[in-house]
Structures are given as C-alpha cells and as structure tokens.
Amino acid sequence: MIGALGLGAAFVTLGELVRRRYGDEEDSINVLPSTFSGAGIVTLYTAFLSARHLYDLLPSDLTLLALVGVAGLSIVLGWFYGPFLAAVGVIGALVSPFVVGGSSDAPHLLFYYFALIVVMALAIDAIRRWAWVSVLALIGGFFATWMLLISGAEAVHALVFGFIASVAATAIPVLRIWPNHQGSMLTDVIHRLRGK
C-alpha cells in the first residue's frame, strides 16, 4: 500500500513539475502533465480501495475520508490541468461512499456530502466554463441521492439536498445570487399560455 501511495504521489508530482516547466496546452508533448496526474489519481484511488477490500488494512470510515481527500485533490488539479481530472474527481467523490461499503448511524449526512460535491463542481463550471462538469455532478448527485432514498434514508434530507442543488445550479455558474438568464421566465410563459 505504501508503495502504491508513493507511486501515485510521484505521478502527481511529476505531472505538476512538467506542467510548471512546459505548460499544459494542446500540443502532443504538453498533454503529459494531465496524463501523469491522471495516472497518479487513479493509482491513489486504487491504493486506498485495495487497502480496504483486498487487505483489510483500513476501516471503512478512514477509507471514505481518504477517497474524499483524493477526490478533492483531483478537483483542485482539474482547475489547473483540465476537465478530465475534474471529472475524475467528481465521479470519484460521488462513487466513494458506495464503493467503500459499511454501515452508518447517520446516513443522512451523505446527502449534505453530495450537496457539497455538486457545489464544488458548479464552482469549477463558474471559473472554467465547463458546463458538462456541472451536468455530470447534478446527474450524479441526484442519482446518488435516489440510491440513498431507496436504501431507506430519510426523505426530508433528500429534499434539502434538492433545494441546495437547485439554488446552486441556478446561481453559481452565472456568479449571481439573483440570476439574470436570457429568455422568458416560467411564470411569463404560463401567463401567456393562459391568456390564449
């Protein structure tokens, strides 16, 4: 496990060193930073999951914390490197609670964890203008919430998640608390349809 963690950290460090020296543009040589860092993130995910499932070295709560840390690192690296690492981070963060397994006395906290992941992905969209990262996080977040609901979690927390995700999806990408999207509002359309 220590060797895999060292290898993953070395790949991420190598990717960062190459990015700082040569950049990370569209040329064939300059995609190496994203490749190295992506390999490092995948290696870190694999190290923690194998430590949990193959060797039983880590308890489930520590494994979840480690996977969330790797997902956070991937999202931060995605801001610098490109959308691939951001997508790996978002998917990894959404899937981690289900992959780790185990049981929890407070499964409702996962709704707020998924809301945090959605807000982080929307912040990536606001900064880098990658709308598909927002779509990925929203679909994944609502799917994960649905999975929690069918497993018996309390529905009131799912409603709070839905409210947070809806407000965040409306306000964060345009960086305004009161959005000013183009086009007619729903109430205007309904009023026009009633008038006909």
Wavefront OBJ file of the C-alpha trace (Angstrom):
o trace
v 0.000 0.000 0.000
v 2.792 2.418 0.865
v 4.459 1.709 -2.470
v 1.222 2.424 -4.356
v 0.679 5.648 -2.411
v 4.258 6.686 -3.155
v 3.831 5.887 -6.842
v 0.587 7.869 -7.032
v 2.144 10.852 -5.263
v 5.185 10.630 -7.567
v 2.965 10.676 -10.671
v 1.032 13.715 -9.415
v 4.289 15.498 -8.510
v 5.827 14.653 -11.891
v 2.738 15.973 -13.648
v 2.954 19.224 -11.703
v 6.677 19.617 -12.413
v 6.160 19.056 -16.148
v 3.193 21.458 -16.165
v 5.204 24.211 -14.493
v 8.124 23.736 -16.837
v 6.427 23.158 -20.210
v 2.776 24.110 -19.755
v -0.330 22.053 -20.454
v -1.549 23.078 -23.890
v -2.955 21.071 -26.791
v 0.434 20.045 -28.251
v 1.270 16.362 -28.068
v 4.155 16.776 -25.591
v 2.223 19.160 -23.380
v -0.591 16.763 -22.530
v 1.891 14.804 -20.414
v 1.098 16.726 -17.195
v -2.562 15.712 -17.357
v -1.591 12.141 -18.202
v 0.841 11.829 -15.303
v -1.511 13.467 -12.817
v -4.444 11.363 -14.004
v -2.361 8.210 -13.565
v -1.429 9.399 -10.082
v -5.050 9.998 -9.092
v -6.126 6.585 -10.386
v -3.206 4.973 -8.523
v -4.192 6.716 -5.275
v -7.816 5.584 -5.646
v -6.639 2.034 -6.315
v -4.255 2.060 -3.354
v -6.933 3.045 -0.850
v -9.583 0.728 -2.289
v -7.233 -2.250 -2.325
v -6.112 -1.455 1.226
v -9.757 -1.646 2.263
v -11.134 -4.504 0.169
v -8.154 -6.743 -0.597
v -6.022 -6.462 2.522
v -8.476 -5.098 5.128
v -5.870 -2.595 6.328
v -8.204 0.384 6.698
v -11.611 0.727 8.358
v -14.462 1.957 6.174
v -14.648 5.455 7.684
v -10.920 6.089 7.196
v -11.107 4.726 3.646
v -14.005 7.057 2.845
v -12.067 10.007 4.272
v -9.017 9.083 2.178
v -11.085 8.700 -1.006
v -12.763 12.053 -0.393
v -9.298 13.579 0.009
v -8.161 12.076 -3.301
v -11.349 13.345 -4.967
v -10.725 16.825 -3.558
v -7.142 16.732 -4.847
v -8.426 15.674 -8.255
v -10.958 18.507 -8.367
v -8.301 21.064 -7.408
v -5.918 19.663 -10.023
v -8.768 19.832 -12.522
v -8.885 23.607 -12.102
v -5.282 23.766 -13.333
v -4.977 20.844 -15.745
v -8.268 20.400 -17.497
v -11.703 18.841 -17.425
v -10.528 15.216 -17.313
v -9.163 15.461 -13.776
v -12.173 17.482 -12.647
v -14.461 14.741 -13.979
v -12.385 12.027 -12.282
v -12.636 13.949 -9.015
v -16.387 14.486 -9.235
v -17.116 10.879 -10.210
v -14.727 9.557 -7.581
v -16.272 11.706 -4.872
v -19.805 10.626 -5.784
v -18.973 6.921 -6.034
v -16.696 6.649 -2.973
v -19.401 6.196 -0.303
v -20.928 3.320 -2.269
v -17.627 1.619 -3.100
v -16.322 1.691 0.482
v -19.376 -0.068 1.869
v -20.113 -0.494 5.543
v -22.955 0.992 7.520
v -23.504 4.342 9.172
v -25.521 5.572 12.124
v -26.128 8.856 10.291
v -26.619 8.144 6.566
v -28.428 11.469 6.198
v -25.033 13.221 6.309
v -24.277 11.755 2.897
v -26.996 13.979 1.384
v -25.044 17.036 2.534
v -21.792 15.487 1.333
v -23.324 15.050 -2.134
v -24.577 18.650 -1.998
v -21.010 19.789 -1.281
v -19.720 17.841 -4.297
v -22.388 19.425 -6.526
v -21.496 22.919 -5.277
v -17.777 22.271 -5.900
v -18.476 21.093 -9.458
v -20.658 24.128 -10.113
v -17.805 26.312 -8.852
v -15.498 24.643 -11.387
v -18.044 25.498 -14.090
v -18.220 29.097 -12.875
v -14.447 29.501 -13.037
v -13.514 27.405 -16.080
v -16.841 27.417 -18.013
v -17.075 23.629 -18.348
v -20.838 23.187 -18.238
v -20.657 19.425 -18.680
v -18.879 19.135 -15.286
v -21.963 20.743 -13.740
v -24.255 18.389 -15.640
v -22.176 15.400 -14.538
v -22.289 16.484 -10.890
v -26.011 17.258 -10.913
v -26.979 13.972 -12.569
v -24.581 12.030 -10.350
v -25.692 13.865 -7.206
v -29.375 13.274 -7.825
v -28.708 9.630 -8.739
v -26.693 9.121 -5.530
v -29.491 10.768 -3.548
v -32.011 8.436 -5.168
v -29.811 5.458 -4.237
v -29.797 6.630 -0.613
v -33.563 7.069 -0.650
v -34.253 3.560 -1.908
v -31.921 2.216 0.777
v -34.156 3.719 3.468
v -32.661 7.141 4.275
v -34.940 9.946 5.462
v -36.654 11.824 2.642
v -36.511 15.228 4.333
v -32.737 15.329 3.847
v -33.177 14.471 0.175
v -35.496 17.471 -0.138
v -32.853 19.692 1.458
v -30.295 18.295 -0.997
v -32.656 19.054 -3.884
v -33.161 22.609 -2.650
v -29.418 23.230 -2.227
v -28.622 21.715 -5.629
v -31.376 23.702 -7.382
v -30.379 27.042 -5.874
v -26.699 26.351 -6.506
v -27.318 25.280 -10.121
v -29.231 28.487 -10.727
v -26.862 30.927 -9.027
v -23.287 29.597 -9.025
v -22.475 29.167 -12.756
v -23.570 32.743 -13.533
v -21.984 34.066 -10.299
v -25.125 35.917 -9.220
v -27.411 35.404 -6.270
v -30.368 36.603 -8.326
v -29.863 35.052 -11.774
v -30.410 37.005 -14.975
v -30.630 34.212 -17.532
v -31.765 35.054 -21.043
v -35.304 34.268 -22.120
v -38.736 34.359 -20.569
v -39.409 33.285 -17.020
v -41.648 30.286 -16.455
v -44.359 32.484 -14.933
v -44.374 34.691 -18.063
v -44.777 31.666 -20.316
v -47.628 30.286 -18.185
v -49.326 33.697 -18.138
v -49.094 33.929 -21.950
v -50.484 30.407 -22.368
v -53.420 31.184 -20.077
v -54.189 34.358 -21.990
v -54.665 32.472 -25.274
l 1 2 3 4 5 6 7 8 9 10 11 12 13 14 15 16 17 18 19 20 21 22 23 24 25 26 27 28 29 30 31 32 33 34 35 36 37 38 39 40 41 42 43 44 45 46 47 48 49 50 51 52 53 54 55 56 57 58 59 60 61 62 63 64 65 66 67 68 69 70 71 72 73 74 75 76 77 78 79 80 81 82 83 84 85 86 87 88 89 90 91 92 93 94 95 96 97 98 99 100 101 102 103 104 105 106 107 108 109 110 111 112 113 114 115 116 117 118 119 120 121 122 123 124 125 126 127 128 129 130 131 132 133 134 135 136 137 138 139 140 141 142 143 144 145 146 147 148 149 150 151 152 153 154 155 156 157 158 159 160 161 162 163 164 165 166 167 168 169 170 171 172 173 174 175 176 177 178 179 180 181 182 183 184 185 186 187 188 189 190 191 192 193 194 195 196
